[in-house]
């Protein structure tokens, strides 16, 4: 039998005799159980047994021996652990794949060396020890000069569930290292069930935790040290349970007396893994300093006992404590110090009698000081009702602070009118009692409406009226009298009001358009008194007369009568003594300005004092507002209203959907779209790794399939390993036949789309370098068309071949992005590129930015390394997938400009149910149905410019079914969603049925208001590096003169092949040209200035 | 900028030297300098590989003269990081090797704290000096080497060139090969066992059949243990996918119904897919043991902490677990309301979850509505 026995507590038939041990476990006396280290020790129980543990790391976790929870049959799903009867939510076991347990058995020193587990609870389990060993644990264990102790809940032979806290020691016997972190000591025993209990070493006057009791032999004990690797692991897994910042456990007193020491003003806790530095600071007037800057490490008494060496110096000074570590800084409030030679508390300010008005708040206040925390108790006596003082309690009405130096009389506290109070102060050294004092209230005057008897309505905004004096015991009913009405009526029936106690806010006078109307209040007062009980009294205030002669008045913010998301009805109400009208405006996001609603659309209905607007549900408008105009008065603007984005949904018209199916040995598939066509590759997995490329085009309202493309030569392989679709050109990788050396020179086949024949026609073959021997990836991992560049990722060479479009429209080898350019690139193979701000940007993380000059020189100009994978460019921003969260990726953006480089990353948490296979397609985040068990929809989320996710649009193919991966590949435009489904039809071979479904999306092509004519478009001719700017006028523009306001605020950087709308609003100032345009050229990085000249009409 | 770069390189060199120093000082105080041993690697194939670059050998000096661990270490310490890459690749190309007398020991972030052979140490160092070059070299190791320890580091170096969650068929194929190499299964080395973490990194639930098979049938206890840990960790990370594979393959772990149940109990019920799967599972005709164990362990949040070669241990998130508990409680109450099977065990599980949810609410992890 092994010389060691695991002391796992689930063994109910305990080994009988421990033997005659020199030092054995003894019960911890009852009065010591709440002291360290016993208070940190707990019993870990579960259905079949028990063990011990020690609170560790945070107040919600404990450490124990792994074998307490480890039972080869079921430990991984043990879910019934308790710590001192509190539920333990989960645990983690320190483990390794090459577990010593499996090589040496559970009762072996190598297994004991790592025998540690951590348990977690939602709620605090107690207070963890403040001091752990953080240094030479092994050395301290080996020294016979150090004092040690074991503590836990060992059982005695025959026990089934002992709950007796026991300790072994203190003892000084030296431990000897057996294996790794496992150490043993002879003639010291704790016993079974003690497993997981702590090994404590006395450091100064405090017990420090050094290890965990894990094994016992015949008259010996074994412990696993909490060495650095274990502590690191445990703090890593505790990272989300708690932060490691130091904490103040109480609020310090504002005032404290002291003699030679400052006693216990603060209690603190900190995690020894992140032990803070502590500093007491003092200040008095303009002087300040540090009280004592030498504090012993591993002490908890930063705040409990502070020696004051020069007490008279600190009399009247203020002190505070600062604790800081890498996880945070905490500072106490300032504490004012009073030097006391006599420990009896003394008054600094005695409480005095108080007189208040009804509704007024006030306090009985005192200030006393003692050498310890003082306790306060207010007492009261009602004349003629009780003769002795009674304590004020927490439940006293209208009073707060019964046990503080300040007793607050709240609104309504006239309840205590005439009552006598006193304050009793107790502390170390004695008690103080104040003289009796009286609280009295002035008689309450008759209620009235606050302010003058006449009132002119303000030009805008609500009107507030208030009854005074204020009191919680008032109830008010507001009434109105109008010249055309008979008598007084309830104001609430005439208009919208908000009323709280005696205050009234009238929001809308639209229905009361008469000067000289009156408002009054009927007031009911409830008198309450501690001695007299309840009494009611009614009053009517004098009226206030209101006049409206300040011109048109916006009576209310824009009202959005929305009953459904698509319901866009708005109303602007106003009041005016002069003729007034409402102008409705919409915000033109393209030009960043407000524009009036086009006339003649019959969207506005005008009535007296209000104007109604109804917008079509599919009109693409982000914001609207209304402006009230009246002759002789400045315009007034209603608050603007932001509109929900136009909703979208799949079009369920069968005529607009498309289905296509394919059967074959397919190992790889991919779909792309350019908005007009969808191109799909299906790659043969068994034969020559060639793809069939299928193209689908729009034919009016539906789609049709074009002739498929296949490898032109049978001997070729790798056709379609990668492909790119861009502006009616298709680029497809292929390889030549394997050479003698095994290399397969690659090539790119270029096709152009013949729209009239609806088919691809071969135009060019581009040769690229030899790459790899693997026919599966032979012809390039990626092809990117980036503006006028074509970038081919060379598999295995760590290079990117760059082709450029020539003047005749063909492609010519231009340059190579070499391995040197890609130093630091962390992907396995060179990256895929896209165009951003006239520069080449890589997909993937890190993100590299390159500039390319006309002579083919490639320069890396920037790089960033966050977990951010950009996919496309939009203005100054890069869009992409961010870091992985629990169940999906985030969507992130980051700005990059040539001037400022990368900005800060912002992210939007993707919906949790978006799995990792979600894909980003321009403004769409699309996810297929990864559940092949049953039919389920593909989902698409639309991402707006504020990174808000909208949707999802959900769509289930009519034939989505079990065993079908609906959405194995997806692509989308603003018009349609194309989803590829894959059904594995043969269990042993990669034979699949492919199915393509295309569904039209409604409402994305939303209508917008017609643009006005005062704009022009500018275009840079891409083929001329010296840059030509051409301007094209909009349809219908007459004699396009280019005029610009002097405040060109929103110039965008133009890049080749891009078009930008330039705001050239006519402002009639006579200026006929733009001042200047700063235009970085993407190919050179230079900047030039241009004058934009008038061009003839197209 | 130039100064910064020099500083960076200096720091890298220092780090690598310190790391190498750690290999020699870890665990045993005395240095063991093994003699020259025949490599288990098909070194000739590697040396003659297509990508061998003669120019880099010039920078690296003559690796053929290295015949001691200390010489290797000293030589490396003299080099810049660029030269280190060339030196390490040349050394690996040479096919030479030395035993260090150390164990294969994984430390923080998957770096080795001790290595059994110089080639393994060199691969680890190459991963630090030039991750991209190390990833490329890994393919050569994985295509040609018969050393499981070298494979382990090669898998790690290769995996680090892949994005998180990125599927790579080459990597998956090599992991599959790793799990089926008979000679490694029969005599598992430390590196071979640590390489089980590649399964966890792959996130591929397809491996659970093989892992379950190894856990139950492997001849060597160490393999059984490594399979258990990797299967549990894979299930903790990809609970839904693992459960789907189990559901489609009822034979997997059929003889271990309680363990099967505990893996289903890891499924997060907070989304529709998870709920659908759990509903389907619950409606199956389960054995009493499986049904009871599921109820006892659902939702299962236990895990492993350790230093792993490719993956980081999963931190315990009380906020997430609390939301899972609340949703699980709702689900079990629905089953109870339907009068489903195992009424008593269901009632016990609900009682346990009510306790968890009450505790989570009291601690502020859940909104404090009425306690259930």
Interface residues (C-beta under 8 A of the other chain):
Chain A: X60 X73 X74 X75 X76 X77 X78 X79 X80 X86 X87 X89 X90 X91 X92 X93 X94 X95 X96 X97 X98 X99 X101 X102 X103 X118 X120 X121 X122 X123 X124 X180 X229 X232 X233 X234 X236 X237 X238 X239 X240 X241 X742 X773 X796 X798 X825 X826 X827 X828 X844 X845 X867 X869 X883 X884 X886 X887 X912 X913 X916 X931 X933 X934 X936
Chain B: X27 X50 X51 X104 X106 X107 X108 X131 X132 X135 X136 X158 X160 X161 X162 X163 X164 X165 X168 X188 X190 X193 X194 X196 X197 X221 X222 X224 X225 X226 X229 X230 X232 X244 X247 X248 X258 X259 X261 X262 X265 X268 X270 X271 X272 X273 X276 X277 X280 X293 X296 X297 X298 X300 X301 X302 X303 X304 X305 X306 X307 X308 X309 X312 X313 X314 X315 X316 X317 X318 X319 X320 X321 X322 X325 X352 X355 X356 X359 X360 X362 X363 X365
